[in-house]
């Protein structure tokens, strides 16, 4: 009796759909509507086999992305099985069908283009507008076209798709391992023992440098690949600087604002989708929205770098040309101030610059280091509040120092101090954790 009632309802629905030209069918539930449409024979059999037909007959609000028979046939070929084997695999069918169903009604006009959409099965997919078509990217980065939309029912809406969607089956590490352009990145992740963290539940966002990007970094740093992979501390800082503790698709990126990474440092992304890292280096985002089970990957063409772990004082201590400067800082008891959070900009005179100053002042090094008031006044005259990179140094206007007096910089990067003496900036943008160092070939002096 119940079977006869169901068949009668289906027949009535068929007549109704025919009368409406195959459009909306607001008098029937989603499963009734698909049962009357010749495009969905395999879908209906799959719903019956998995017991999901009952769910789509219930009252509620659903959205179904409904694959056609041709889509299911193509899936069977893709998986290397027959249609009968596909329909007999209840576990596979259930996960696949639930991946096509949303727990709310989302008409075409409300589809959030470019953003993560979470179906009943979990995971995500996204929909983009491509050449006037709505195209779905599923969890395995396969694409499907939405060929018809907004077929109405009492408990939701149906959109027709020309390919069966598949949920994600690889995490971030597994996805990177499957893509040849990330082989060095994978080596680095393993060397830093980060594969566990990047294989967890997430979600995470990874800005993934290509092999070419890593090769360019090795040249920039003057290292071999073996040396880089052996430096676990550096590797960990660099790699975690490429990771966000959330899932950020391309459509979610906020341009022009600081983005905080898992490492703790920040970078910004411009309207041109170029990253500016904490050292003012730029990297282009060459590919976006590679979906994984625990997040998303964006492809970048340059390895981005966080600020070093060393402070201004620690950086100066590591560079032999600043040994007298370090002695002077310690003698003036300024190491604490120059090791604070900052940020500060230090125009750092080399040893040769200090030797020339001793001759100019007629002092020995010991006499200079013993004159703490003079030393403090001179050293703080070399410090400017804030992190002022070379590109940000104002040319012409007076620059106020921590000591209180000013100097100027011209277009040749030459400083004129308060006594009219000139010093050249010979190197710029030595980054530290609390500021930046520019190298001077002469000690500059405040007014007498």
Order of alpha helices (4+ residues) and beta strands (2+ residues): alpha-alpha-alpha-beta-alpha-alpha-alpha-beta-beta-beta-beta-beta-alpha-alpha-beta-alpha-alpha-alpha-beta-beta-beta-beta-beta-beta-alpha-alpha-beta-alpha-alpha-alpha-beta-beta-beta-beta-beta-beta
